[in-house]
């Protein structure tokens, strides 16, 4: 048993170590990748800022070249620079010019024609205006010309242009060469390698952006970026246990923890250093460091374009690499495998030691307990168990022991006694059980009868409420139509008939003469014609309104009959045209819709009649349209819209959609909208939607609601099974 436990502990330790190692490696590599990605965003900011500055300066210089008056150029040029005895042209050495920080150097061989003067004056103006805004982040902002002249902004070195030798030439500098059309056909920003500035002895890199006008290279805009802080941050700011390396694709090394830059005038190249072992030792400290760095460089160069995580098996290291926008430098963070595996190894070692110690203690305790305290008492207890199982409850155990087995023996003895007593009690209880069951059954029967009566009364109350609610909806329309008919009767111009009769009676004796010669008589016949037509129109309107009253009254009778039939037998289904039924529901609510100035839009798919309960469906539609009308009270009258839709779904059901753009429904009320008694209207009772949902279920369909929230309208959807009418024989 001890060997088996030891094997389990060893395997658990091994699996724990492997699991922790895999988990820690995954987390470490992800952290490494995120760190390098975030680091690249931070470090490349200075280069992307420089390129943005170049784009701005290009535009400013181009605008200045186009707007600079030619008549001012010569005078301005002579006021800014002067030719010195050595043949060079430089800016004046006065305090005013030095305070501006703009320096000019023109070699002796440059021809000072009008176009060159214009470009130099424009460059001077642009640097004077914008150079102070850039000097905080950049060592120097300058503009060079293809002829070899340079205009630079550098307030730290007020005599910079006058300290240059007369034979100084910028044509050999890398940024000047890279800006030429042959070297840079795409005319984009290029970055030089790092170099040690000979005057300030500071490490820096230059970015240059050419400016072409009308297909000619006229100038190049550049920035000098100091790298001392950049290099120090790359070397010293790293993840615990890792280190950073920064190099170009051509092998030029920018930053390395072992690199020695003291007294170095040029950058270290990883590729060419293999041929110069002395240089590698002096710059990196040892040949091993140089070989290690070359392995990192070659592994990075051979990676796939989108690959950011690499392995260096020969040195047991992980590498996360990214490219800095602008100069395109490779920023690599190297993480040794031992940094990842060390926490997992320590944790596994502690697990193993604790497991072995626990095993040793467990074996000692187990041996003593099994040998002296457990075997014999368990054997006795087993025999007693067999006796109880056989029905003999008279067992004798050693209950004098004070340990757990003694307690177990006492508990077993007590259990045997209690089982014996319960057997006797159970036998006695069984004798009176039948009588108690009969009494309980009679009690349950009485309770069931009372519940049935209560449920019947509740159902009758709910049915009466539904009938009253549906009848109330129709009575509103009956009342409105009756009022409109009464108003029409009051407005009928019957008194005009009496006036005409009185007028005819006054001229009865000479009626032909009155109708043909008298001014009022000639108007009498046309007036009677118009009056007759008006009375016919009024009669037609009143008859239409009374027809509506009759139809609404018939619907009230159908509601009552339907409720009576519902109480007796299920109502028979009949062929129903849903589009016509929707129009009936609109007519029942027409008075209220007209009074509230509600616009109605119809999107009704032509469907053949289907078999359903016409009046139940009509009650649902009347309720929904009535509720939509009240929901539109909060909307301005000219924006009130009611949309009716009818469509046939792919699941062989028909869907009736009633949408309004009214007050909407809050999310917390959606689930309660169909509850009995729930309403959002002050005068509402909460019966309509509840009864409509129940009626939809009776018809085999569903009634659902959707709203995007208060003030965004609501959509009620009634789905019914599509049972087409059977063709007649």
C-alpha positions as CSV (number, residue, x, y, z in Angstrom):
1,X,0.0,0.0,0.0
2,X,2.9,2.4,0.8
3,X,4.5,1.7,-2.5
4,X,1.3,2.3,-4.3
5,X,0.8,5.6,-2.5
6,X,4.4,6.6,-3.2
7,X,3.8,5.9,-6.9
8,X,0.7,8.0,-6.8
9,X,2.5,10.9,-5.1
10,X,5.4,10.7,-7.7
11,X,3.0,10.7,-10.6
12,X,0.9,13.5,-9.1
13,X,4.1,15.5,-8.6
14,X,5.2,14.9,-12.2
15,X,1.8,15.8,-13.6
16,X,1.6,18.9,-11.4
17,X,5.0,20.0,-12.6
18,X,4.2,19.4,-16.3
19,X,0.8,21.2,-15.9
20,X,2.3,24.1,-14.0
21,X,5.2,24.3,-16.5
22,X,2.8,24.3,-19.5
23,X,0.5,26.9,-17.9
24,X,3.4,29.1,-16.8
25,X,5.0,28.9,-20.2
26,X,1.8,29.8,-22.0
27,X,1.2,32.7,-19.6
28,X,4.8,33.8,-19.9
29,X,4.9,33.7,-23.7
30,X,1.6,35.6,-23.9
31,X,2.8,38.2,-21.4
32,X,6.1,38.4,-23.4
33,X,4.2,38.9,-26.7
34,X,1.9,41.6,-25.2
35,X,4.9,43.3,-23.6
36,X,6.8,43.5,-26.9
37,X,3.7,44.7,-28.7
38,X,3.0,47.4,-26.1
39,X,6.7,48.3,-26.0
40,X,6.8,48.8,-29.8
41,X,3.9,51.2,-29.7
42,X,5.7,53.3,-27.0
43,X,9.1,53.2,-28.6
44,X,8.1,53.9,-32.2
45,X,6.1,57.0,-31.2
46,X,9.1,59.3,-31.7
47,X,9.6,58.0,-35.2
48,X,5.9,58.2,-36.3
49,X,5.9,61.8,-34.8
50,X,8.9,62.7,-36.9
51,X,7.2,61.4,-40.0
52,X,4.1,63.4,-39.2
53,X,6.2,66.5,-38.7
54,X,7.8,65.9,-42.1
55,X,4.5,65.7,-43.8
56,X,3.4,69.0,-42.1
57,X,6.7,70.7,-43.0
58,X,6.6,69.5,-46.6
59,X,3.2,71.1,-47.0
60,X,4.3,74.3,-45.2
61,X,7.4,74.6,-47.3
62,X,5.5,74.0,-50.6
63,X,2.9,76.6,-49.7
64,X,5.7,79.1,-48.7
65,X,7.5,78.5,-52.0
66,X,4.3,79.2,-54.0
67,X,3.3,82.3,-52.1
68,X,6.7,84.0,-51.5
69,X,6.9,87.2,-53.6
70,X,9.8,87.2,-56.0
71,X,10.6,90.8,-55.5
72,X,11.3,90.3,-51.8
73,X,13.5,87.2,-52.2
74,X,16.8,88.9,-53.1
75,X,16.6,91.5,-50.3
76,X,15.6,88.9,-47.8
77,X,18.4,86.6,-48.9
78,X,21.1,89.3,-48.5
79,X,19.7,90.2,-45.1
80,X,19.9,86.6,-43.9
81,X,23.3,85.4,-45.1
82,X,26.7,86.8,-46.2
83,X,29.6,85.4,-48.1
84,X,32.7,84.9,-46.0
85,X,36.3,85.2,-47.2
86,X,36.6,81.3,-47.5
87,X,33.9,81.4,-50.2
88,X,31.1,79.9,-48.1
89,X,27.8,81.6,-47.5
90,X,26.6,81.5,-43.9
91,X,24.0,83.2,-41.7
92,X,25.0,86.4,-39.9
93,X,26.7,85.7,-36.6
94,X,24.8,88.4,-34.7
95,X,22.9,87.8,-31.4
96,X,19.5,88.2,-33.1
97,X,20.2,85.4,-35.6
98,X,21.7,83.2,-32.9
99,X,18.5,83.7,-30.8
100,X,16.4,82.4,-33.6
101,X,18.4,79.2,-33.7
102,X,18.3,78.9,-37.6
103,X,21.7,78.3,-39.2
104,X,22.6,78.4,-42.9
105,X,25.6,76.9,-44.6
106,X,26.1,77.1,-48.4
107,X,29.3,75.6,-49.9
108,X,31.4,77.8,-52.2
109,X,30.5,75.9,-55.4
110,X,26.7,76.5,-55.1
111,X,25.2,78.9,-57.7
112,X,23.0,81.5,-56.0
113,X,20.4,81.9,-58.7
114,X,16.9,83.2,-58.1
115,X,15.3,79.7,-57.7
116,X,17.9,78.7,-55.1
117,X,17.5,82.0,-53.2
118,X,13.7,81.5,-53.2
119,X,14.0,78.0,-51.7
120,X,16.5,79.0,-49.1
121,X,14.4,82.0,-47.9
122,X,11.3,79.8,-47.8
123,X,13.2,77.1,-45.8
124,X,14.5,79.8,-43.4
125,X,10.9,81.1,-42.9
126,X,9.4,77.7,-42.3
127,X,12.1,76.7,-39.7
128,X,11.9,80.0,-38.0
129,X,8.2,79.6,-37.6
130,X,7.9,75.9,-36.7
131,X,11.3,74.9,-35.5
132,X,10.7,76.0,-31.9
133,X,7.7,73.6,-31.7
134,X,9.8,70.6,-32.5
135,X,13.1,71.3,-30.6
136,X,11.8,69.7,-27.4
137,X,11.5,66.2,-28.9
138,X,14.2,66.4,-31.7
139,X,17.8,67.4,-31.5
140,X,17.8,69.2,-34.9
141,X,15.2,70.1,-37.6
142,X,16.9,70.8,-40.9
143,X,16.2,71.3,-44.6
144,X,18.9,70.3,-47.2
145,X,19.1,71.1,-50.9
146,X,20.3,69.0,-53.8
147,X,23.1,71.5,-54.4
148,X,24.6,70.6,-51.0
149,X,23.4,73.6,-48.9
150,X,21.7,73.1,-45.5
151,X,19.4,75.2,-43.3
152,X,19.0,73.9,-39.7
153,X,17.2,74.8,-36.5
154,X,19.5,74.0,-33.5
155,X,19.2,76.5,-30.6
156,X,21.7,74.4,-28.5
157,X,24.6,75.2,-30.8
158,X,24.3,79.0,-31.6
159,X,27.5,79.0,-33.7
160,X,27.0,75.7,-35.4
161,X,27.2,76.9,-39.0
162,X,30.3,79.0,-38.3
163,X,32.1,76.1,-36.7
164,X,31.9,74.0,-39.9
165,X,35.0,73.9,-42.1
166,X,34.9,75.5,-45.5
167,X,35.2,72.2,-47.2
168,X,32.3,70.7,-45.2
169,X,29.9,68.7,-47.5
170,X,26.6,67.1,-46.7
171,X,26.5,65.1,-49.9
172,X,28.3,62.2,-48.3
173,X,25.9,61.9,-45.4
174,X,23.5,58.9,-45.5
175,X,20.3,60.9,-45.2
176,X,21.4,63.1,-48.2
177,X,22.1,60.0,-50.3
178,X,18.9,58.2,-49.3
179,X,16.8,61.2,-50.4
180,X,18.0,61.2,-54.0
181,X,15.4,60.0,-56.6
182,X,17.6,57.1,-57.6
183,X,17.9,55.8,-54.0
184,X,14.3,56.7,-53.1
185,X,12.0,56.3,-56.1
186,X,8.9,56.1,-53.9
187,X,9.8,59.5,-52.3
188,X,9.0,58.4,-48.8
189,X,10.6,59.0,-45.4
190,X,13.9,57.1,-45.0
191,X,16.0,56.6,-41.8
192,X,19.7,56.4,-41.5
193,X,21.7,54.0,-39.4
194,X,22.8,55.2,-36.0
195,X,25.9,57.4,-35.8
196,X,27.9,59.3,-33.2
197,X,27.6,63.0,-33.9
198,X,31.1,64.3,-34.1
199,X,30.5,67.7,-32.4
200,X,28.2,66.7,-29.5
201,X,29.4,63.0,-29.4
202,X,25.9,61.9,-28.9
203,X,24.3,58.8,-30.6
204,X,21.5,59.7,-32.9
205,X,19.6,58.7,-36.0
206,X,18.3,60.9,-38.8
207,X,15.1,60.7,-40.8
208,X,14.8,62.5,-44.1
209,X,11.7,63.1,-46.4
210,X,12.3,64.5,-49.9
211,X,10.1,67.3,-51.4
212,X,9.5,67.3,-55.2
213,X,7.9,70.1,-57.1
214,X,6.8,69.6,-60.7
215,X,8.9,66.4,-60.9
216,X,12.1,68.1,-59.5
217,X,13.8,67.3,-56.2
218,X,13.9,70.7,-54.6
219,X,14.6,70.0,-50.9
220,X,14.8,67.4,-48.2
221,X,13.3,67.8,-44.7
222,X,15.0,66.0,-41.8
223,X,15.1,65.4,-38.0
224,X,17.9,64.3,-35.8
225,X,16.7,62.0,-33.0
226,X,18.8,61.5,-29.9
227,X,19.2,57.8,-28.9
228,X,21.0,57.9,-25.5
229,X,17.7,57.7,-23.5
230,X,16.2,55.3,-26.1
231,X,19.2,52.9,-25.8
232,X,19.3,53.1,-22.0
233,X,15.5,52.5,-21.8
234,X,15.9,49.5,-24.1
235,X,18.7,48.0,-22.0
236,X,17.4,48.7,-18.5
237,X,13.6,48.5,-18.9
238,X,12.8,44.8,-19.4
239,X,10.7,42.0,-18.0
240,X,12.2,40.1,-14.9
241,X,14.8,37.7,-16.0
242,X,14.6,38.8,-19.7
243,X,16.7,41.3,-21.7
244,X,16.1,43.4,-24.9
245,X,18.0,43.6,-28.1
246,X,17.5,46.2,-30.9
247,X,19.1,45.9,-34.4
248,X,18.5,46.7,-38.0
249,X,17.9,44.2,-40.8
250,X,21.4,44.8,-42.2
251,X,22.9,43.7,-38.9
252,X,23.6,47.1,-37.4
253,X,23.2,46.8,-33.6
254,X,21.4,49.7,-31.8
255,X,21.1,48.4,-28.2
256,X,22.4,45.3,-26.3
257,X,22.9,44.8,-22.5
258,X,26.6,43.9,-23.1
259,X,27.4,46.5,-25.7
260,X,30.2,49.0,-24.8
261,X,29.7,52.4,-26.6
262,X,32.5,54.3,-24.7
263,X,35.1,55.7,-27.2
264,X,33.1,54.1,-30.1
265,X,32.7,56.2,-33.2
266,X,30.7,53.8,-35.3
267,X,27.9,51.3,-34.8
268,X,28.6,47.5,-34.3
269,X,27.5,45.3,-37.1
270,X,26.4,41.7,-36.2
271,X,27.1,40.2,-39.6
272,X,30.6,41.6,-40.3
273,X,31.8,41.1,-36.7
274,X,32.3,37.4,-37.3
275,X,35.3,38.3,-39.5
276,X,36.7,40.7,-36.8
277,X,36.8,38.7,-33.5
278,X,38.7,41.5,-31.8
279,X,36.0,44.0,-32.5
280,X,33.4,41.6,-31.2
281,X,35.2,41.0,-27.9
282,X,35.9,44.8,-27.4
283,X,32.2,45.7,-28.1
284,X,30.3,42.8,-26.6
285,X,32.8,41.5,-24.0
286,X,33.4,38.0,-25.3
287,X,33.2,35.8,-28.4
288,X,30.3,33.8,-26.8
289,X,28.2,37.0,-26.5
290,X,28.9,37.8,-30.1
291,X,28.0,34.3,-31.3
292,X,24.8,34.3,-29.1
293,X,23.8,37.7,-30.6
294,X,24.4,36.4,-34.2
295,X,22.1,33.4,-33.5
296,X,19.4,35.7,-32.3
297,X,19.8,37.9,-35.4
298,X,19.7,34.9,-37.8
299,X,16.7,33.4,-36.1
300,X,14.8,36.7,-36.3
301,X,15.7,37.2,-40.0
302,X,14.5,33.7,-40.9
303,X,11.1,34.0,-39.3
304,X,7.8,34.3,-41.1
305,X,6.6,37.8,-41.7
306,X,3.7,37.6,-39.2
307,X,5.5,35.5,-36.6
308,X,6.2,37.2,-33.3
309,X,7.1,34.4,-30.9
310,X,10.3,32.4,-31.7
311,X,12.3,29.7,-30.0
312,X,16.1,29.5,-29.8
313,X,16.7,25.8,-28.9
314,X,20.5,25.9,-28.8
315,X,20.4,28.5,-26.0
316,X,17.0,27.3,-24.5
317,X,15.4,30.7,-24.9
318,X,12.2,32.2,-26.1
319,X,12.2,35.4,-28.3
320,X,9.4,37.9,-28.9
321,X,10.1,40.2,-31.8
322,X,8.4,43.2,-33.4
323,X,9.3,45.9,-35.9
324,X,9.3,49.6,-35.0
325,X,7.4,51.7,-37.5
326,X,9.6,54.3,-39.2
327,X,13.2,53.0,-39.1
328,X,12.0,49.3,-39.3
329,X,14.3,48.2,-36.4
330,X,13.7,44.8,-34.9
331,X,12.9,45.0,-31.1
332,X,13.5,41.5,-29.6
333,X,12.9,40.5,-26.0
334,X,14.8,37.3,-25.0
335,X,13.4,35.2,-22.2
336,X,15.4,32.2,-20.9
337,X,13.5,29.0,-20.4
338,X,14.9,28.6,-16.9
339,X,13.0,31.8,-15.9
340,X,9.8,30.1,-16.9
341,X,10.5,26.6,-15.5
342,X,12.0,27.8,-12.1
343,X,8.7,28.5,-10.4
344,X,7.2,25.2,-11.6
345,X,10.2,23.3,-10.4
346,X,10.1,24.9,-6.9
347,X,6.4,24.2,-6.6
348,X,6.8,20.6,-7.7
349,X,9.6,20.1,-5.2
350,X,7.5,21.3,-2.4
351,X,4.6,19.0,-3.5
352,X,6.9,16.0,-3.6
353,X,8.5,16.7,-0.1
354,X,5.1,17.2,1.5
355,X,3.8,14.1,-0.2
356,X,6.7,11.9,1.0
357,X,6.4,13.3,4.6
358,X,2.7,12.6,4.6
359,X,3.3,9.1,3.3
360,X,5.8,8.3,6.0
361,X,3.5,9.5,8.8
362,X,0.5,7.7,7.2
363,X,2.4,4.4,7.1
364,X,3.5,4.5,10.8
365,X,0.0,5.3,12.0
366,X,-1.6,2.7,9.7
367,X,0.7,0.0,10.9
368,X,0.0,0.6,14.6
369,X,-3.7,1.0,14.2
370,X,-4.1,-2.1,12.1
371,X,-1.9,-4.2,14.2
372,X,-3.3,-3.4,17.7
373,X,-6.6,-1.7,17.5
374,X,-8.7,-2.5,14.4
375,X,-8.4,-6.1,13.2
376,X,-10.0,-8.0,16.2
377,X,-12.8,-5.4,17.0
378,X,-13.8,-5.4,13.3
379,X,-14.0,-9.1,13.2
380,X,-16.3,-9.1,16.2
381,X,-18.4,-6.4,14.7
382,X,-18.7,-8.4,11.5
383,X,-20.0,-11.4,13.3
384,X,-22.6,-9.3,15.1
385,X,-23.7,-7.8,11.8
386,X,-24.3,-11.3,10.4
387,X,-26.5,-12.1,13.5
388,X,-28.6,-8.9,13.1
389,X,-29.0,-9.6,9.4
390,X,-30.3,-13.1,10.3
391,X,-32.9,-11.6,12.6
392,X,-31.2,-12.2,15.9
393,X,-31.0,-8.8,17.7
394,X,-29.4,-10.2,20.9
395,X,-25.7,-9.4,20.3
396,X,-23.0,-8.8,22.8
397,X,-20.1,-6.4,22.0
398,X,-17.2,-5.0,23.9
399,X,-18.6,-1.5,24.7
400,X,-16.1,-0.7,27.4
401,X,-13.5,0.7,25.0
402,X,-13.1,4.5,25.0
403,X,-11.8,4.8,21.4
404,X,-13.7,5.0,18.1
405,X,-14.3,1.3,17.9
406,X,-15.8,1.2,21.4
407,X,-18.1,4.1,20.3
408,X,-18.9,2.1,17.2
409,X,-19.7,-1.0,19.3
410,X,-22.0,1.0,21.6
411,X,-23.7,2.6,18.6
412,X,-24.2,-0.8,17.0
413,X,-25.6,-2.2,20.2
414,X,-28.0,0.7,20.5
415,X,-29.0,0.3,16.9
416,X,-29.8,-3.3,17.4
417,X,-32.0,-2.6,20.4
418,X,-33.8,0.3,18.6
419,X,-34.3,-1.9,15.5
420,X,-35.9,-4.5,17.7
421,X,-38.2,-1.9,19.4
422,X,-39.1,-0.4,16.1
423,X,-40.0,-3.8,14.6
424,X,-42.5,-4.2,17.5
425,X,-43.8,-0.7,17.1
426,X,-44.1,-1.1,13.3
427,X,-46.2,-4.3,13.8
428,X,-48.5,-2.4,16.1
429,X,-48.8,0.6,13.8
430,X,-49.7,-1.5,10.8
431,X,-52.8,-2.7,12.6
432,X,-54.3,0.8,12.8
433,X,-52.9,2.1,9.5
434,X,-55.9,1.2,7.4
435,X,-58.3,3.1,9.5
436,X,-56.2,6.3,9.5
437,X,-55.8,6.0,5.7
438,X,-59.6,5.9,5.2
439,X,-60.1,8.9,7.5
440,X,-57.4,10.9,5.6
441,X,-59.0,10.0,2.2
442,X,-62.4,11.4,3.4
443,X,-60.7,14.6,4.5
444,X,-58.9,15.0,1.1
445,X,-62.2,14.4,-0.8
446,X,-63.9,17.2,1.2
447,X,-61.0,19.5,0.5
448,X,-61.1,18.6,-3.2
449,X,-64.8,19.5,-3.4
450,X,-64.2,22.8,-1.8
451,X,-61.4,23.6,-4.2
452,X,-63.6,22.7,-7.2
453,X,-66.3,25.0,-6.1
454,X,-63.8,27.8,-5.5
455,X,-62.2,27.3,-8.9
456,X,-65.7,27.3,-10.5
457,X,-66.6,30.6,-8.9
458,X,-63.2,32.1,-9.9
459,X,-63.7,31.0,-13.5
460,X,-67.2,32.4,-13.6
461,X,-65.9,35.7,-12.4
462,X,-63.1,35.8,-14.9
463,X,-65.5,34.9,-17.7
464,X,-67.9,37.7,-16.7
465,X,-64.9,40.1,-16.6
466,X,-63.8,39.1,-20.1
467,X,-67.4,39.5,-21.5
468,X,-67.8,42.9,-19.9
469,X,-64.4,44.1,-21.1
470,X,-65.1,43.0,-24.7
471,X,-68.6,44.3,-24.7
472,X,-67.3,47.6,-23.3
473,X,-64.8,48.0,-26.2
474,X,-67.7,47.6,-28.7
475,X,-70.1,49.8,-26.7
476,X,-67.6,52.6,-27.0
477,X,-67.9,52.4,-30.8
478,X,-71.7,52.0,-30.6
479,X,-71.9,55.1,-28.4
480,X,-69.6,57.1,-30.8
481,X,-71.6,56.1,-33.9
482,X,-74.9,56.9,-32.2
483,X,-73.5,60.4,-31.2
484,X,-72.4,61.0,-34.8
485,X,-75.8,60.0,-36.1
486,X,-77.5,62.3,-33.7
487,X,-75.2,65.2,-34.7
488,X,-76.0,64.5,-38.4
489,X,-79.8,64.6,-37.7
490,X,-79.4,67.9,-35.8
491,X,-77.4,69.3,-38.7
492,X,-80.1,68.4,-41.4
493,X,-81.5,71.6,-43.0
494,X,-85.2,70.6,-42.5
495,X,-86.2,74.2,-41.5
496,X,-85.3,75.2,-45.1
497,X,-88.2,73.0,-46.4
498,X,-90.7,74.9,-44.1
499,X,-89.3,78.2,-45.4
500,X,-89.8,77.1,-49.0
501,X,-93.4,75.9,-48.3
502,X,-94.2,79.2,-46.6
503,X,-92.8,81.2,-49.6
504,X,-94.8,79.1,-52.1
505,X,-97.9,79.6,-50.0
506,X,-97.5,83.4,-50.1
507,X,-97.4,83.3,-53.9
508,X,-99.9,80.6,-54.5
509,X,-102.0,82.8,-56.7
510,X,-99.3,83.8,-59.2
511,X,-97.0,80.9,-58.7
512,X,-95.8,80.7,-62.4
513,X,-95.0,84.4,-62.4
514,X,-93.2,84.2,-59.1
515,X,-91.0,81.3,-60.2
516,X,-90.1,82.9,-63.5
517,X,-90.0,86.7,-62.8
518,X,-89.3,87.2,-59.1
519,X,-85.6,87.2,-58.2
520,X,-86.1,84.9,-55.2
521,X,-88.5,82.7,-57.1
522,X,-85.9,82.0,-59.8
523,X,-83.5,80.8,-57.2
524,X,-86.1,78.5,-55.5
525,X,-85.9,75.5,-57.8
526,X,-82.1,75.3,-57.9
527,X,-82.2,75.7,-54.1
528,X,-84.7,72.8,-53.8
529,X,-82.5,70.6,-56.0
530,X,-79.5,71.2,-53.8
531,X,-81.5,70.8,-50.6
532,X,-82.8,67.5,-51.8
533,X,-79.3,66.2,-52.7
534,X,-78.0,67.4,-49.3
535,X,-80.8,65.6,-47.5
536,X,-80.1,62.4,-49.5
537,X,-76.4,62.6,-48.5
538,X,-77.2,63.2,-44.9
539,X,-79.7,60.3,-44.9
540,X,-77.0,58.0,-46.4
541,X,-74.5,59.0,-43.7
542,X,-77.1,58.4,-41.0
543,X,-78.0,55.0,-42.5
544,X,-74.3,54.1,-42.6
545,X,-73.8,55.1,-39.0
546,X,-77.0,53.1,-38.0
547,X,-75.6,50.1,-39.9
548,X,-72.4,50.4,-37.9
549,X,-74.6,50.5,-34.7
550,X,-76.4,47.4,-35.9
551,X,-73.2,45.6,-36.7
552,X,-71.6,46.5,-33.3
553,X,-74.8,45.4,-31.6
554,X,-74.7,42.1,-33.4
555,X,-71.0,41.7,-32.3
556,X,-72.1,42.3,-28.7
557,X,-74.7,39.6,-29.1
558,X,-72.0,37.3,-30.6
559,X,-69.7,38.0,-27.7
560,X,-72.4,37.0,-25.2
561,X,-73.4,34.0,-27.3
562,X,-69.7,33.0,-27.6
563,X,-69.3,33.1,-23.8
564,X,-72.5,31.1,-23.4
565,X,-71.3,28.5,-25.9
566,X,-67.9,28.5,-24.2
567,X,-69.6,27.5,-21.0
568,X,-71.3,24.6,-22.8
569,X,-69.5,23.3,-25.8
570,X,-66.6,24.4,-28.0
571,X,-67.6,26.9,-30.7
572,X,-67.5,25.7,-34.2
573,X,-64.8,27.1,-36.6
574,X,-65.9,28.8,-39.8
575,X,-64.1,30.2,-42.9
576,X,-62.6,33.6,-42.1
577,X,-60.9,36.2,-44.3
578,X,-58.3,37.8,-42.0
579,X,-57.9,40.9,-44.1
580,X,-61.7,41.6,-43.9
581,X,-61.6,40.8,-40.2
582,X,-58.9,43.4,-39.7
583,X,-61.0,45.9,-41.6
584,X,-64.0,45.1,-39.3
585,X,-61.8,45.7,-36.2
586,X,-60.7,49.0,-37.7
587,X,-64.3,50.0,-38.3
588,X,-65.2,49.2,-34.7
589,X,-62.4,51.5,-33.6
590,X,-62.8,54.0,-36.5
591,X,-64.5,56.7,-34.4
592,X,-61.7,56.7,-31.8
593,X,-58.9,56.5,-34.5
594,X,-60.4,59.4,-36.4
595,X,-60.9,61.4,-33.2
596,X,-57.2,60.8,-32.2
597,X,-56.0,61.5,-35.8
598,X,-54.3,58.2,-36.2
599,X,-52.9,57.3,-39.6
600,X,-53.3,53.6,-40.5
601,X,-51.0,51.8,-42.9
602,X,-51.7,48.3,-44.2
603,X,-49.2,45.6,-45.3
604,X,-51.6,42.7,-45.9
605,X,-50.5,39.6,-47.8
606,X,-53.4,38.2,-49.9
607,X,-54.4,35.0,-48.1
608,X,-57.3,32.6,-48.8
609,X,-59.8,32.1,-46.0
610,X,-58.8,29.9,-43.1
611,X,-60.8,27.9,-40.5
612,X,-60.9,29.6,-37.1
613,X,-63.3,31.2,-34.6
614,X,-64.2,34.5,-36.2
615,X,-65.6,36.4,-33.2
616,X,-62.8,35.3,-30.8
617,X,-60.2,36.5,-33.3
618,X,-62.2,39.7,-33.8
619,X,-62.2,40.4,-30.1
620,X,-58.4,40.0,-29.9
621,X,-57.9,42.4,-32.8
622,X,-60.4,45.0,-31.4
623,X,-58.5,44.9,-28.1
624,X,-55.1,45.3,-29.7
625,X,-56.2,48.2,-31.9
626,X,-57.9,49.9,-29.0
627,X,-54.8,49.6,-26.8
628,X,-52.6,50.9,-29.7
629,X,-54.9,54.0,-30.0
630,X,-54.4,54.9,-26.4
631,X,-50.7,54.3,-26.6
632,X,-50.4,57.0,-29.3
633,X,-51.8,59.7,-27.0
634,X,-48.3,60.8,-26.1
635,X,-47.2,61.3,-29.7
636,X,-47.9,64.5,-31.6
637,X,-51.1,64.1,-33.8
638,X,-49.2,64.5,-37.1
639,X,-46.8,61.6,-36.1
640,X,-49.4,59.0,-34.9
641,X,-49.0,55.9,-37.0
642,X,-50.7,52.4,-36.7
643,X,-49.2,49.7,-38.9
644,X,-51.2,46.5,-39.6
645,X,-49.4,43.5,-41.1
646,X,-50.6,40.1,-42.3
647,X,-48.2,37.4,-43.5
648,X,-47.9,33.6,-43.9
649,X,-44.9,32.1,-42.1
650,X,-42.8,29.2,-43.2
651,X,-44.1,27.1,-40.3
652,X,-47.6,27.0,-41.8
653,X,-49.0,29.7,-39.5
654,X,-50.4,33.1,-40.2
655,X,-49.1,36.1,-38.4
656,X,-51.0,39.3,-37.7
657,X,-48.8,42.3,-36.7
658,X,-50.1,45.4,-35.0
659,X,-47.4,48.1,-34.5
660,X,-47.6,51.6,-33.1
661,X,-45.0,54.3,-32.6
662,X,-46.5,55.3,-29.2
663,X,-45.3,55.3,-25.6
664,X,-43.6,51.9,-25.7
665,X,-43.1,49.4,-22.9
666,X,-40.4,49.4,-20.3
667,X,-38.2,46.2,-20.1
668,X,-39.3,45.4,-16.6
669,X,-43.0,45.4,-17.7
670,X,-42.7,43.2,-20.8
671,X,-43.0,40.0,-18.7
672,X,-46.0,41.3,-16.8
673,X,-48.0,42.8,-19.7
674,X,-50.3,39.8,-20.1
675,X,-50.9,39.2,-16.3
676,X,-54.5,39.5,-15.1
677,X,-55.2,42.9,-13.6
678,X,-51.9,44.5,-14.8
679,X,-52.4,47.8,-16.7
680,X,-50.4,51.0,-17.4
681,X,-53.4,53.2,-17.9
682,X,-55.0,55.1,-15.1
683,X,-58.5,54.1,-16.2
684,X,-57.6,50.6,-17.3
685,X,-58.5,47.3,-15.6
686,X,-55.9,44.9,-16.9
687,X,-58.5,42.5,-18.5
688,X,-58.0,43.0,-22.3
689,X,-54.5,41.7,-22.9
690,X,-55.0,38.9,-20.3
691,X,-58.2,37.6,-22.0
692,X,-56.7,38.1,-25.5
693,X,-53.7,36.0,-24.6
694,X,-56.0,33.2,-23.2
695,X,-58.2,33.4,-26.3
696,X,-55.2,33.1,-28.6
697,X,-54.2,29.9,-26.7
698,X,-57.7,28.6,-27.1
699,X,-57.4,29.1,-30.9
700,X,-54.1,27.2,-30.9
701,X,-52.0,30.2,-31.4
702,X,-49.9,32.7,-29.4
703,X,-50.0,36.4,-28.6
704,X,-46.5,38.1,-28.0
705,X,-45.2,41.6,-27.6
706,X,-42.0,43.4,-28.4
707,X,-40.8,46.9,-27.5
708,X,-37.4,48.6,-27.6
709,X,-38.3,50.6,-24.6
710,X,-40.3,53.7,-23.4
711,X,-41.0,56.1,-26.3
712,X,-40.1,53.6,-29.0
713,X,-43.4,52.0,-29.8
714,X,-44.7,48.5,-29.3
715,X,-45.4,45.5,-31.6
716,X,-48.1,42.9,-30.8
717,X,-47.9,39.7,-32.9
718,X,-50.9,37.2,-33.1
719,X,-49.9,33.9,-34.6
720,X,-52.7,31.4,-35.6
721,X,-52.5,28.0,-37.1
722,X,-53.2,28.1,-40.8
723,X,-56.1,25.7,-41.6
724,X,-57.3,26.5,-45.1
725,X,-60.9,26.0,-45.9
726,X,-61.7,22.7,-47.5
727,X,-63.0,22.9,-51.1
728,X,-66.7,22.2,-51.4
729,X,-67.8,19.1,-53.4
